[in-house]
């Protein structure tokens, strides 16, 4: 079960990277207006 938890953690990290991309887009949008 512990091993499964580690695998899940890796997936979460990947999601974080994607979130970072969205945040960058938000910053650009703010600069536009």
Chimera marker file (.cmm) of the C-alpha trace (Angstrom):
<marker_set name="trace">
<marker id="1" x="0.000" y="0.000" z="0.000" r="1" g="1" b="0" radius="0.5"/>
<marker id="2" x="2.833" y="2.378" z="0.740" r="1" g="1" b="0" radius="0.5"/>
<marker id="3" x="4.194" y="1.896" z="-2.743" r="1" g="1" b="0" radius="0.5"/>
<marker id="4" x="0.828" y="2.881" z="-4.195" r="1" g="1" b="0" radius="0.5"/>
<marker id="5" x="0.956" y="6.087" z="-2.213" r="1" g="1" b="0" radius="0.5"/>
<marker id="6" x="4.289" y="6.975" z="-3.781" r="1" g="1" b="0" radius="0.5"/>
<marker id="7" x="2.901" y="6.423" z="-7.252" r="1" g="1" b="0" radius="0.5"/>
<marker id="8" x="0.006" y="8.733" z="-6.466" r="1" g="1" b="0" radius="0.5"/>
<marker id="9" x="2.415" y="11.387" z="-5.255" r="1" g="1" b="0" radius="0.5"/>
<marker id="10" x="4.169" y="11.344" z="-8.602" r="1" g="1" b="0" radius="0.5"/>
<marker id="11" x="0.889" y="11.972" z="-10.377" r="1" g="1" b="0" radius="0.5"/>
<marker id="12" x="0.187" y="14.894" z="-8.091" r="1" g="1" b="0" radius="0.5"/>
<marker id="13" x="3.551" y="16.414" z="-8.968" r="1" g="1" b="0" radius="0.5"/>
<marker id="14" x="2.724" y="16.212" z="-12.659" r="1" g="1" b="0" radius="0.5"/>
<marker id="15" x="-0.514" y="18.044" z="-12.005" r="1" g="1" b="0" radius="0.5"/>
<marker id="16" x="1.412" y="20.774" z="-10.245" r="1" g="1" b="0" radius="0.5"/>
<marker id="17" x="3.515" y="21.340" z="-13.350" r="1" g="1" b="0" radius="0.5"/>
<marker id="18" x="0.383" y="21.761" z="-15.439" r="1" g="1" b="0" radius="0.5"/>
<marker id="19" x="-1.012" y="24.192" z="-12.873" r="1" g="1" b="0" radius="0.5"/>
<marker id="20" x="2.129" y="26.275" z="-13.223" r="1" g="1" b="0" radius="0.5"/>
<marker id="21" x="1.442" y="26.642" z="-16.923" r="1" g="1" b="0" radius="0.5"/>
<marker id="22" x="-2.058" y="27.914" z="-16.241" r="1" g="1" b="0" radius="0.5"/>
<marker id="23" x="-0.752" y="30.386" z="-13.687" r="1" g="1" b="0" radius="0.5"/>
<marker id="24" x="1.631" y="31.799" z="-16.286" r="1" g="1" b="0" radius="0.5"/>
<marker id="25" x="-1.255" y="32.261" z="-18.675" r="1" g="1" b="0" radius="0.5"/>
<marker id="26" x="-3.197" y="34.101" z="-15.988" r="1" g="1" b="0" radius="0.5"/>
<marker id="27" x="-0.318" y="36.502" z="-15.495" r="1" g="1" b="0" radius="0.5"/>
<marker id="28" x="-0.260" y="37.272" z="-19.204" r="1" g="1" b="0" radius="0.5"/>
<marker id="29" x="-4.005" y="37.894" z="-19.209" r="1" g="1" b="0" radius="0.5"/>
<marker id="30" x="-3.626" y="40.370" z="-16.376" r="1" g="1" b="0" radius="0.5"/>
<marker id="31" x="-1.020" y="42.298" z="-18.341" r="1" g="1" b="0" radius="0.5"/>
<marker id="32" x="-3.238" y="42.430" z="-21.416" r="1" g="1" b="0" radius="0.5"/>
<marker id="33" x="-6.078" y="44.501" z="-19.838" r="1" g="1" b="0" radius="0.5"/>
<link id1="1" id2="2" r="1" g="1" b="0" radius="0.2"/>
<link id1="2" id2="3" r="1" g="1" b="0" radius="0.2"/>
<link id1="3" id2="4" r="1" g="1" b="0" radius="0.2"/>
<link id1="4" id2="5" r="1" g="1" b="0" radius="0.2"/>
<link id1="5" id2="6" r="1" g="1" b="0" radius="0.2"/>
<link id1="6" id2="7" r="1" g="1" b="0" radius="0.2"/>
<link id1="7" id2="8" r="1" g="1" b="0" radius="0.2"/>
<link id1="8" id2="9" r="1" g="1" b="0" radius="0.2"/>
<link id1="9" id2="10" r="1" g="1" b="0" radius="0.2"/>
<link id1="10" id2="11" r="1" g="1" b="0" radius="0.2"/>
<link id1="11" id2="12" r="1" g="1" b="0" radius="0.2"/>
<link id1="12" id2="13" r="1" g="1" b="0" radius="0.2"/>
<link id1="13" id2="14" r="1" g="1" b="0" radius="0.2"/>
<link id1="14" id2="15" r="1" g="1" b="0" radius="0.2"/>
<link id1="15" id2="16" r="1" g="1" b="0" radius="0.2"/>
<link id1="16" id2="17" r="1" g="1" b="0" radius="0.2"/>
<link id1="17" id2="18" r="1" g="1" b="0" radius="0.2"/>
<link id1="18" id2="19" r="1" g="1" b="0" radius="0.2"/>
<link id1="19" id2="20" r="1" g="1" b="0" radius="0.2"/>
<link id1="20" id2="21" r="1" g="1" b="0" radius="0.2"/>
<link id1="21" id2="22" r="1" g="1" b="0" radius="0.2"/>
<link id1="22" id2="23" r="1" g="1" b="0" radius="0.2"/>
<link id1="23" id2="24" r="1" g="1" b="0" radius="0.2"/>
<link id1="24" id2="25" r="1" g="1" b="0" radius="0.2"/>
<link id1="25" id2="26" r="1" g="1" b="0" radius="0.2"/>
<link id1="26" id2="27" r="1" g="1" b="0" radius="0.2"/>
<link id1="27" id2="28" r="1" g="1" b="0" radius="0.2"/>
<link id1="28" id2="29" r="1" g="1" b="0" radius="0.2"/>
<link id1="29" id2="30" r="1" g="1" b="0" radius="0.2"/>
<link id1="30" id2="31" r="1" g="1" b="0" radius="0.2"/>
<link id1="31" id2="32" r="1" g="1" b="0" radius="0.2"/>
<link id1="32" id2="33" r="1" g="1" b="0" radius="0.2"/>
</marker_set>
